[in-house]
Amino acid sequence: MPDKSSPKTSATNMSSRDLRRQLEHEIVLGELTPGTRLDEVTLTERFGVSRTPVREALQQLSMMQLVEIRPRRGAFVKKMSLRELVDMFEVMAELEGTCGRLAADRMTDEERDTLRELHLASEIMVKERDYDGYYRANVAFHEAIYKGSHNEFLSEQTKNLRNRLTPYRRLQLRQSNRLTNSFNEHGEITEAIISGDKTLAEQLLSTHVTVQRGSFNDFLASLPMDIIDQTA
């Protein structure tokens, strides 16, 4: 959970948009986990703002499907059902695959060099079992591929879906051998994109997050039930 004792931000300096971005950042990083209640009074005190920008920020996050507003109960970081997770990972696999195919065809030489550097830089995190550090490196690696697709709409849609899945994808890395396997898969993806093999790049990226792999079923089984919506 974020440190509520941190200095307050002046109400004149923090808009609902600023507040939304901060809360979105904390949800995406897993600092606010699925099911966490976002109390208006606590947020106004923490950020030193009135209730209006808090309510507007929560409404914006609700529209982004990151927050659920329940009548007479308040706002909560949205939980996903198992069915939603399966469906969303399936779409994520298709979007990532398309990004990979386009990146293999459209990346500049400089972008290809950056992708290789991002991959190699994450090796130390694998050796040190630095899960949080590797996840941040993982985000940078995938965003380099999205950018390399040179399709802004595709890139934006892929990032939006990734953000909704982030609280769950971070847990996926803590599965047995997943950190090492992810790094090795990134190496194969990097070489496919750099060599311009569009078909292979698409296949590898799709497989990287596909719901058809046995490891995904293991991942679902390992999720804490308190972050899963069991009412669906």
C-alpha beads as a LAMMPS data file, in Angstrom:
LAMMPS data file: protein, C-alpha beads

232 atoms
231 bonds

1 atom types
1 bond types

-500.0 500.0 xlo xhi
-500.0 500.0 ylo yhi
-500.0 500.0 zlo zhi

Masses

1 110.0

Atoms # bond

1 1 1 0.000 0.000 0.000
2 1 1 1.220 3.565 -0.693
3 1 1 2.608 5.578 2.209
4 1 1 -0.283 7.705 3.416
5 1 1 2.099 9.751 5.527
6 1 1 3.748 11.233 2.441
7 1 1 3.488 15.020 2.004
8 1 1 0.148 16.261 0.762
9 1 1 -0.130 17.813 -2.650
10 1 1 -1.652 21.262 -2.801
11 1 1 -5.258 21.249 -3.963
12 1 1 -4.437 24.061 -6.345
13 1 1 -1.756 21.933 -8.015
14 1 1 -3.448 18.535 -8.337
15 1 1 -6.314 18.217 -10.804
16 1 1 -8.607 15.224 -11.170
17 1 1 -6.459 14.230 -14.140
18 1 1 -3.279 14.334 -12.038
19 1 1 -4.988 12.329 -9.312
20 1 1 -6.278 9.781 -11.822
21 1 1 -2.782 9.330 -13.218
22 1 1 -1.313 8.788 -9.750
23 1 1 -3.927 6.215 -8.769
24 1 1 -3.643 4.520 -12.160
25 1 1 0.120 4.304 -11.652
26 1 1 -0.329 2.691 -8.238
27 1 1 -2.874 0.192 -9.571
28 1 1 -0.662 -0.725 -12.520
29 1 1 2.364 -1.205 -10.260
30 1 1 0.349 -3.423 -7.954
31 1 1 0.617 -1.022 -5.010
32 1 1 -3.182 -0.938 -4.955
33 1 1 -4.287 -4.541 -5.377
34 1 1 -7.608 -5.802 -6.787
35 1 1 -10.343 -5.431 -4.189
36 1 1 -8.697 -2.511 -2.358
37 1 1 -11.274 0.065 -1.239
38 1 1 -10.555 3.603 -2.439
39 1 1 -12.064 5.680 0.343
40 1 1 -12.882 9.246 -0.691
41 1 1 -12.097 10.754 2.713
42 1 1 -8.741 8.980 2.921
43 1 1 -7.822 10.129 -0.587
44 1 1 -8.790 13.750 0.070
45 1 1 -6.636 13.766 3.194
46 1 1 -3.736 12.035 1.503
47 1 1 -3.594 14.355 -1.501
48 1 1 -4.860 17.517 0.184
49 1 1 -7.715 18.008 -2.282
50 1 1 -11.470 18.400 -2.083
51 1 1 -13.826 15.525 -2.823
52 1 1 -14.659 16.800 -6.306
53 1 1 -11.359 15.894 -8.030
54 1 1 -11.318 12.591 -6.109
55 1 1 -14.767 11.665 -7.376
56 1 1 -13.887 12.755 -10.913
57 1 1 -10.671 10.702 -10.835
58 1 1 -12.524 7.615 -9.603
59 1 1 -15.124 8.045 -12.350
60 1 1 -12.344 8.249 -14.949
61 1 1 -10.719 5.098 -13.561
62 1 1 -14.101 3.381 -13.629
63 1 1 -14.438 4.192 -17.331
64 1 1 -10.981 2.672 -17.839
65 1 1 -12.207 -0.516 -16.111
66 1 1 -9.530 -0.191 -13.416
67 1 1 -11.985 0.757 -10.666
68 1 1 -15.451 -0.516 -9.813
69 1 1 -17.924 1.871 -8.176
70 1 1 -20.510 0.007 -6.115
71 1 1 -23.726 1.803 -5.082
72 1 1 -23.737 2.694 -1.376
73 1 1 -20.415 0.879 -0.874
74 1 1 -17.872 3.084 -2.624
75 1 1 -15.033 2.531 -5.102
76 1 1 -12.752 -0.489 -5.263
77 1 1 -9.826 -1.523 -7.440
78 1 1 -11.545 -3.787 -9.940
79 1 1 -11.309 -7.536 -9.578
80 1 1 -11.432 -9.806 -12.623
81 1 1 -13.281 -13.092 -12.811
82 1 1 -11.420 -16.158 -14.098
83 1 1 -13.501 -16.009 -17.293
84 1 1 -12.554 -12.366 -17.839
85 1 1 -8.879 -13.165 -17.284
86 1 1 -8.946 -15.993 -19.826
87 1 1 -10.726 -13.811 -22.382
88 1 1 -8.434 -10.835 -21.838
89 1 1 -5.213 -12.847 -21.976
90 1 1 -6.480 -14.386 -25.216
91 1 1 -6.980 -10.935 -26.761
92 1 1 -3.657 -9.767 -25.317
93 1 1 -1.908 -12.619 -27.116
94 1 1 -3.392 -11.506 -30.436
95 1 1 -2.524 -7.846 -29.919
96 1 1 1.044 -8.631 -28.849
97 1 1 1.466 -10.940 -31.837
98 1 1 0.319 -8.225 -34.222
99 1 1 2.682 -5.712 -32.619
100 1 1 5.541 -8.183 -33.079
101 1 1 4.737 -8.814 -36.720
102 1 1 4.588 -5.112 -37.542
103 1 1 7.698 -4.349 -35.479
104 1 1 9.695 -6.976 -37.382
105 1 1 8.730 -5.199 -40.575
106 1 1 8.872 -1.553 -39.485
107 1 1 11.436 -1.068 -36.707
108 1 1 14.323 1.243 -37.484
109 1 1 17.900 0.105 -36.888
110 1 1 18.047 2.322 -33.809
111 1 1 14.845 0.788 -32.419
112 1 1 16.203 -2.718 -33.004
113 1 1 19.399 -1.832 -31.121
114 1 1 17.332 -0.441 -28.243
115 1 1 15.252 -3.608 -28.073
116 1 1 18.372 -5.773 -27.813
117 1 1 19.832 -3.490 -25.123
118 1 1 16.619 -3.630 -23.085
119 1 1 16.635 -7.418 -23.261
120 1 1 20.270 -7.812 -22.234
121 1 1 19.937 -5.298 -19.402
122 1 1 17.294 -7.463 -17.726
123 1 1 19.575 -10.491 -17.352
124 1 1 21.023 -9.303 -14.044
125 1 1 17.495 -9.039 -12.618
126 1 1 16.832 -12.669 -13.528
127 1 1 20.046 -13.788 -11.822
128 1 1 19.224 -11.796 -8.684
129 1 1 15.554 -12.896 -8.705
130 1 1 14.555 -9.242 -8.700
131 1 1 10.898 -9.722 -9.609
132 1 1 9.855 -6.085 -9.358
133 1 1 12.890 -4.875 -11.291
134 1 1 12.340 -7.481 -13.978
135 1 1 8.690 -6.557 -14.296
136 1 1 9.618 -2.920 -14.937
137 1 1 12.183 -4.084 -17.500
138 1 1 9.546 -6.352 -19.012
139 1 1 7.182 -3.406 -19.465
140 1 1 9.924 -1.369 -21.168
141 1 1 10.763 -4.303 -23.463
142 1 1 7.178 -4.807 -24.590
143 1 1 6.516 -1.091 -24.980
144 1 1 9.550 -0.876 -27.280
145 1 1 7.837 -3.477 -29.465
146 1 1 4.526 -1.617 -29.378
147 1 1 6.297 1.575 -30.401
148 1 1 8.213 -0.307 -33.082
149 1 1 4.946 -1.379 -34.700
150 1 1 4.561 2.259 -35.802
151 1 1 0.811 1.956 -35.327
152 1 1 -0.250 4.379 -32.598
153 1 1 -3.789 3.038 -32.235
154 1 1 -2.598 -0.564 -31.871
155 1 1 0.091 0.509 -29.426
156 1 1 -2.381 2.436 -27.271
157 1 1 -4.963 -0.361 -27.210
158 1 1 -2.328 -2.938 -26.297
159 1 1 -0.991 -0.795 -23.447
160 1 1 -4.511 -0.178 -22.131
161 1 1 -5.273 -3.887 -21.976
162 1 1 -1.864 -4.637 -20.472
163 1 1 -2.550 -2.097 -17.718
164 1 1 -5.817 -3.822 -16.826
165 1 1 -3.995 -7.149 -16.547
166 1 1 -0.910 -5.840 -14.755
167 1 1 -1.904 -6.760 -11.170
168 1 1 -2.270 -10.357 -12.347
169 1 1 0.679 -10.487 -14.764
170 1 1 3.059 -9.414 -12.003
171 1 1 2.038 -12.506 -10.047
172 1 1 2.615 -14.674 -13.105
173 1 1 6.341 -13.928 -12.973
174 1 1 6.571 -15.504 -9.524
175 1 1 5.622 -18.926 -10.831
176 1 1 8.343 -21.560 -10.793
177 1 1 10.958 -20.847 -13.518
178 1 1 8.739 -18.179 -15.107
179 1 1 11.358 -15.451 -14.679
180 1 1 14.031 -17.452 -16.517
181 1 1 11.596 -18.672 -19.154
182 1 1 10.360 -15.146 -19.783
183 1 1 13.908 -13.888 -20.273
184 1 1 14.700 -16.713 -22.709
185 1 1 11.492 -16.062 -24.640
186 1 1 12.425 -12.373 -24.866
187 1 1 15.721 -13.424 -26.416
188 1 1 13.954 -15.422 -29.120
189 1 1 11.514 -12.576 -29.751
190 1 1 14.367 -10.077 -30.027
191 1 1 16.211 -12.154 -32.610
192 1 1 13.052 -12.729 -34.669
193 1 1 12.265 -9.001 -34.782
194 1 1 15.846 -7.959 -35.500
195 1 1 16.107 -10.508 -38.317
196 1 1 12.824 -9.250 -39.794
197 1 1 11.048 -12.604 -39.458
198 1 1 7.479 -11.322 -39.215
199 1 1 5.782 -14.704 -38.965
200 1 1 8.062 -15.980 -36.230
201 1 1 7.894 -12.714 -34.270
202 1 1 4.092 -12.850 -34.302
203 1 1 4.039 -16.495 -33.263
204 1 1 6.553 -16.047 -30.447
205 1 1 4.848 -13.006 -28.956
206 1 1 1.436 -14.609 -29.144
207 1 1 2.745 -17.746 -27.460
208 1 1 4.481 -15.589 -24.855
209 1 1 1.129 -14.644 -23.316
210 1 1 -1.240 -17.244 -24.775
211 1 1 -3.903 -18.899 -22.653
212 1 1 -3.305 -22.275 -24.271
213 1 1 -0.119 -23.061 -22.387
214 1 1 -0.236 -25.353 -19.376
215 1 1 1.653 -22.755 -17.363
216 1 1 -1.293 -20.380 -17.712
217 1 1 -3.628 -22.880 -16.072
218 1 1 -1.088 -23.263 -13.269
219 1 1 -0.992 -19.490 -12.986
220 1 1 -4.775 -19.233 -12.661
221 1 1 -4.782 -21.934 -10.006
222 1 1 -2.100 -20.085 -8.051
223 1 1 -3.944 -16.736 -7.866
224 1 1 -5.095 -15.676 -4.381
225 1 1 -8.875 -15.953 -4.299
226 1 1 -9.209 -12.563 -2.603
227 1 1 -8.157 -10.803 -5.823
228 1 1 -10.572 -12.782 -8.019
229 1 1 -14.194 -11.782 -8.589
230 1 1 -16.040 -14.950 -7.591
231 1 1 -19.526 -13.520 -8.104
232 1 1 -19.363 -13.726 -11.910

Bonds

1 1 1 2
2 1 2 3
3 1 3 4
4 1 4 5
5 1 5 6
6 1 6 7
7 1 7 8
8 1 8 9
9 1 9 10
10 1 10 11
11 1 11 12
12 1 12 13
13 1 13 14
14 1 14 15
15 1 15 16
16 1 16 17
17 1 17 18
18 1 18 19
19 1 19 20
20 1 20 21
21 1 21 22
22 1 22 23
23 1 23 24
24 1 24 25
25 1 25 26
26 1 26 27
27 1 27 28
28 1 28 29
29 1 29 30
30 1 30 31
31 1 31 32
32 1 32 33
33 1 33 34
34 1 34 35
35 1 35 36
36 1 36 37
37 1 37 38
38 1 38 39
39 1 39 40
40 1 40 41
41 1 41 42
42 1 42 43
43 1 43 44
44 1 44 45
45 1 45 46
46 1 46 47
47 1 47 48
48 1 48 49
49 1 49 50
50 1 50 51
51 1 51 52
52 1 52 53
53 1 53 54
54 1 54 55
55 1 55 56
56 1 56 57
57 1 57 58
58 1 58 59
59 1 59 60
60 1 60 61
61 1 61 62
62 1 62 63
63 1 63 64
64 1 64 65
65 1 65 66
66 1 66 67
67 1 67 68
68 1 68 69
69 1 69 70
70 1 70 71
71 1 71 72
72 1 72 73
73 1 73 74
74 1 74 75
75 1 75 76
76 1 76 77
77 1 77 78
78 1 78 79
79 1 79 80
80 1 80 81
81 1 81 82
82 1 82 83
83 1 83 84
84 1 84 85
85 1 85 86
86 1 86 87
87 1 87 88
88 1 88 89
89 1 89 90
90 1 90 91
91 1 91 92
92 1 92 93
93 1 93 94
94 1 94 95
95 1 95 96
96 1 96 97
97 1 97 98
98 1 98 99
99 1 99 100
100 1 100 101
101 1 101 102
102 1 102 103
103 1 103 104
104 1 104 105
105 1 105 106
106 1 106 107
107 1 107 108
108 1 108 109
109 1 109 110
110 1 110 111
111 1 111 112
112 1 112 113
113 1 113 114
114 1 114 115
115 1 115 116
116 1 116 117
117 1 117 118
118 1 118 119
119 1 119 120
120 1 120 121
121 1 121 122
122 1 122 123
123 1 123 124
124 1 124 125
125 1 125 126
126 1 126 127
127 1 127 128
128 1 128 129
129 1 129 130
130 1 130 131
131 1 131 132
132 1 132 133
133 1 133 134
134 1 134 135
135 1 135 136
136 1 136 137
137 1 137 138
138 1 138 139
139 1 139 140
140 1 140 141
141 1 141 142
142 1 142 143
143 1 143 144
144 1 144 145
145 1 145 146
146 1 146 147
147 1 147 148
148 1 148 149
149 1 149 150
150 1 150 151
151 1 151 152
152 1 152 153
153 1 153 154
154 1 154 155
155 1 155 156
156 1 156 157
157 1 157 158
158 1 158 159
159 1 159 160
160 1 160 161
161 1 161 162
162 1 162 163
163 1 163 164
164 1 164 165
165 1 165 166
166 1 166 167
167 1 167 168
168 1 168 169
169 1 169 170
170 1 170 171
171 1 171 172
172 1 172 173
173 1 173 174
174 1 174 175
175 1 175 176
176 1 176 177
177 1 177 178
178 1 178 179
179 1 179 180
180 1 180 181
181 1 181 182
182 1 182 183
183 1 183 184
184 1 184 185
185 1 185 186
186 1 186 187
187 1 187 188
188 1 188 189
189 1 189 190
190 1 190 191
191 1 191 192
192 1 192 193
193 1 193 194
194 1 194 195
195 1 195 196
196 1 196 197
197 1 197 198
198 1 198 199
199 1 199 200
200 1 200 201
201 1 201 202
202 1 202 203
203 1 203 204
204 1 204 205
205 1 205 206
206 1 206 207
207 1 207 208
208 1 208 209
209 1 209 210
210 1 210 211
211 1 211 212
212 1 212 213
213 1 213 214
214 1 214 215
215 1 215 216
216 1 216 217
217 1 217 218
218 1 218 219
219 1 219 220
220 1 220 221
221 1 221 222
222 1 222 223
223 1 223 224
224 1 224 225
225 1 225 226
226 1 226 227
227 1 227 228
228 1 228 229
229 1 229 230
230 1 230 231
231 1 231 232
